[in-house]
Amino acid sequence: MLRFWTRSTTPALWSAAAARHWNINIIMTPFFSSSHNNNMALTSMTTRGMAKSILKTNKSAAKRFRVRGNGQIARSKSGRSHNTGYKSPKRKSGLRNSTTIKGKGIEKRMRQMIGA
């Protein structure tokens, strides 16, 4: 399948009828300015001609969180990057382990951000 990337402010290279005929996705990328939000969804034309929104992955969240095998979202604990000289070994060993996100609302937002 072929894809053509265009800006939403310019007309598409292919019409919806031509896209359906050639089985081409026309993906419209939004024009970003200072007033726009960086978490904007991309809009793509499917082969049927209907618009579909694609959420962008938040890369900073994707580097910090991951989905475990049981479906829970894992995160690392804070407090281990510096100033560990006065912390006890027991306390530092507890900071090595990862933990899960507890709140359901926060977990839902994290899933949207990391695209899980």
C-alpha positions as a Markdown table, in Angstrom:
| # | Residue | x | y | z |
|---|---|---|---|---|
| 1 | Met | 0.0 | 0.0 | 0.0 |
| 2 | Leu | 1.3 | 3.4 | -0.9 |
| 3 | Arg | 1.0 | 6.5 | 1.4 |
| 4 | Phe | 1.3 | 10.1 | 0.4 |
| 5 | Trp | 2.0 | 12.7 | 3.1 |
| 6 | Thr | 0.6 | 16.1 | 2.7 |
| 7 | Arg | -0.1 | 19.2 | 4.8 |
| 8 | Ser | -3.7 | 19.9 | 5.8 |
| 9 | Thr | -3.3 | 23.5 | 4.5 |
| 10 | Thr | -2.5 | 22.3 | 0.9 |
| 11 | Pro | -4.8 | 20.3 | -1.3 |
| 12 | Ala | -4.1 | 16.5 | -1.5 |
| 13 | Leu | -2.3 | 15.1 | -4.4 |
| 14 | Trp | -4.9 | 12.4 | -4.9 |
| 15 | Ser | -8.7 | 12.7 | -4.7 |
| 16 | Ala | -10.6 | 10.3 | -2.5 |
| 17 | Ala | -11.9 | 8.5 | -5.6 |
| 18 | Ala | -8.4 | 8.0 | -7.0 |
| 19 | Ala | -7.2 | 6.9 | -3.5 |
| 20 | Arg | -9.9 | 4.2 | -3.4 |
| 21 | His | -9.1 | 3.1 | -6.9 |
| 22 | Trp | -5.4 | 2.8 | -6.3 |
| 23 | Asn | -5.8 | 1.6 | -2.7 |
| 24 | Ile | -3.7 | 4.6 | -1.4 |
| 25 | Asn | -3.8 | 6.1 | 2.1 |
| 26 | Ile | -3.7 | 9.9 | 2.0 |
| 27 | Ile | -2.4 | 11.0 | 5.4 |
| 28 | Met | -3.0 | 14.6 | 6.3 |
| 29 | Thr | -0.5 | 16.1 | 8.8 |
| 30 | Pro | -1.5 | 19.2 | 10.6 |
| 31 | Phe | 0.3 | 22.5 | 10.3 |
| 32 | Phe | 2.0 | 23.2 | 13.6 |
| 33 | Ser | 2.3 | 26.7 | 15.0 |
| 34 | Ser | 3.0 | 28.1 | 18.4 |
| 35 | Ser | -0.7 | 28.1 | 19.2 |
| 36 | His | -1.1 | 24.5 | 18.5 |
| 37 | Asn | -0.9 | 21.7 | 21.0 |
| 38 | Asn | 1.9 | 19.2 | 20.4 |
| 39 | Asn | -0.4 | 16.2 | 21.2 |
| 40 | Met | -2.5 | 16.9 | 18.1 |
| 41 | Ala | -3.9 | 13.8 | 16.4 |
| 42 | Leu | -2.9 | 13.1 | 12.8 |
| 43 | Thr | -5.8 | 12.6 | 10.4 |
| 44 | Ser | -5.6 | 9.9 | 7.7 |
| 45 | Met | -7.9 | 9.1 | 4.8 |
| 46 | Thr | -8.6 | 5.4 | 4.9 |
| 47 | Thr | -9.2 | 3.4 | 1.7 |
| 48 | Arg | -12.9 | 3.9 | 2.1 |
| 49 | Gly | -12.5 | 7.7 | 2.1 |
| 50 | Met | -13.5 | 8.3 | 5.7 |
| 51 | Ala | -11.2 | 10.3 | 8.0 |
| 52 | Lys | -9.6 | 8.5 | 10.9 |
| 53 | Ser | -7.6 | 10.1 | 13.7 |
| 54 | Ile | -4.2 | 8.6 | 14.7 |
| 55 | Leu | -2.8 | 9.6 | 18.1 |
| 56 | Lys | 0.8 | 10.4 | 18.3 |
| 57 | Thr | 2.9 | 8.6 | 20.9 |
| 58 | Asn | 4.3 | 10.8 | 23.6 |
| 59 | Lys | 8.0 | 9.8 | 23.3 |
| 60 | Ser | 9.0 | 11.0 | 26.8 |
| 61 | Ala | 6.2 | 8.9 | 28.3 |
| 62 | Ala | 7.1 | 5.9 | 26.1 |
| 63 | Lys | 10.7 | 6.0 | 27.5 |
| 64 | Arg | 9.5 | 6.1 | 31.2 |
| 65 | Phe | 6.6 | 3.6 | 31.2 |
| 66 | Arg | 6.0 | 0.1 | 29.7 |
| 67 | Val | 3.2 | -2.4 | 29.7 |
| 68 | Arg | 3.8 | -5.6 | 31.7 |
| 69 | Gly | 2.6 | -9.0 | 30.5 |
| 70 | Asn | -0.5 | -8.8 | 32.8 |
| 71 | Gly | -1.5 | -5.5 | 31.3 |
| 72 | Gln | -0.4 | -3.2 | 34.1 |
| 73 | Ile | 1.8 | -0.2 | 33.4 |
| 74 | Ala | 5.2 | -0.3 | 35.1 |
| 75 | Arg | 7.2 | 2.7 | 36.1 |
| 76 | Ser | 10.6 | 3.1 | 37.9 |
| 77 | Lys | 10.8 | 4.6 | 41.4 |
| 78 | Ser | 12.2 | 8.0 | 42.0 |
| 79 | Gly | 15.1 | 9.0 | 44.3 |
| 80 | Arg | 17.9 | 6.9 | 42.9 |
| 81 | Ser | 19.6 | 9.3 | 40.5 |
| 82 | His | 21.7 | 11.2 | 43.0 |
| 83 | Asn | 22.2 | 11.8 | 46.7 |
| 84 | Thr | 22.4 | 8.1 | 47.5 |
| 85 | Gly | 25.4 | 8.3 | 49.8 |
| 86 | Tyr | 23.4 | 8.8 | 52.9 |
| 87 | Lys | 20.6 | 6.3 | 52.0 |
| 88 | Ser | 20.8 | 2.9 | 53.5 |
| 89 | Pro | 21.4 | -0.2 | 51.3 |
| 90 | Lys | 18.0 | -1.5 | 52.2 |
| 91 | Arg | 16.4 | 1.8 | 51.0 |
| 92 | Lys | 18.4 | 1.8 | 47.8 |
| 93 | Ser | 17.6 | -1.8 | 47.0 |
| 94 | Gly | 13.9 | -1.0 | 47.3 |
| 95 | Leu | 14.3 | 1.8 | 44.8 |
| 96 | Arg | 15.7 | -0.6 | 42.2 |
| 97 | Asn | 12.5 | -2.4 | 41.8 |
| 98 | Ser | 9.8 | -1.1 | 39.4 |
| 99 | Thr | 6.2 | -0.5 | 40.5 |
| 100 | Thr | 2.8 | -0.1 | 38.8 |
| 101 | Ile | 0.6 | 2.9 | 38.3 |
| 102 | Lys | -2.2 | 2.8 | 40.9 |
| 103 | Gly | -4.8 | 5.3 | 39.9 |
| 104 | Lys | -7.2 | 4.2 | 37.2 |
| 105 | Gly | -7.5 | 7.7 | 35.6 |
| 106 | Ile | -3.8 | 8.2 | 35.5 |
| 107 | Glu | -3.3 | 4.7 | 34.0 |
| 108 | Lys | -5.9 | 5.5 | 31.3 |
| 109 | Arg | -4.1 | 8.7 | 30.4 |
| 110 | Met | -0.7 | 6.9 | 30.3 |
| 111 | Arg | -2.1 | 4.2 | 28.0 |
| 112 | Gln | -3.2 | 7.0 | 25.6 |
| 113 | Met | 0.2 | 8.7 | 25.8 |
| 114 | Ile | 2.2 | 5.5 | 25.1 |
| 115 | Gly | -0.2 | 4.1 | 22.6 |
| 116 | Ala | -1.0 | 0.9 | 24.5 |
